[in-house]
Amino acid sequence: MICDRFIDSTRVYQGALGQVDPRLIRSLERVTVGPARPDLTFILDVPATVGLARAKHRRGKGKVDRFEAEGVKFHEALRKAYSDLATKEPKRIIMVDGRAPRDVVADRIWNVVKQRLHPEKALLAERVAP
């Protein structure tokens, strides 16, 4: 399964930035997701100014959402919190420099997927299944 958000977002937004006790967050995780954990997580890392500029470009003349309205300091704190998670769980969380061109980012991600998850075995198993 591929998911664009999971427990790490809660740990960062409510935990690190919202100052919710990590023990409460772990308790909520046990109730909501049980033992389910991602095998592999990618964090596309960019400086806050780059991320905010990209959001502005995507938005065009649309309304700023509540996260975009936060300042650079808030977004750099998010970035640090995600980086801290990656440092604590280096086997699961991979930081990818999101400033690189899209094709380079995609190649970096796919190379890690091939190394860690061996998708060719999954494809072979699909062909053999009844």
C-alpha positions, 0 to 999 in steps of 0.5 A, a space after each residue: 500500500 502507498 500512503 501520502 500521510 501516516 503516523 509521522 505527520 501526527 508525530 510532527 504536527 501534533 507532537 513536535 510542534 503541537 507539544 502533545 505528549 509523545 506517550 499520548 500520541 503512542 497510545 492513540 497510535 496503538 488504538 488507531 493503527 495497531 501494529 501497522 507500520 510503514 516498511 519504508 517512508 520517504 521525506 522529500 526535503 526542501 528548505 521552507 522557503 522553497 516549499 512555500 514558493 512551490 505552494 504559492 505557485 500551485 495555488 496561483 490566485 487561490 486562497 492561502 491555507 492555514 499551513 501556508 499562512 504559517 511563517 518560515 520559522 514554523 516550516 523550518 521547525 517542521 523540517 527539523 522535526 521530520 529530519 529528527 524522525 529520519 535520524 531516529 529511524 534510518 532503516 525506515 525513513 529516507 530523506 530525499 533532496 526535493 530540490 533536485 529535478 523531478 526525474 532525479 527525485 523519482 530515480 532516487 526513490 525508485 532505486 531505494 524501493 528496488 533495494 529495500 522492497 524487491 518489487 521484481 519478486 512481487 511481480 514474479 509472484 503475481 505471474 505465478 499465482 493461480 
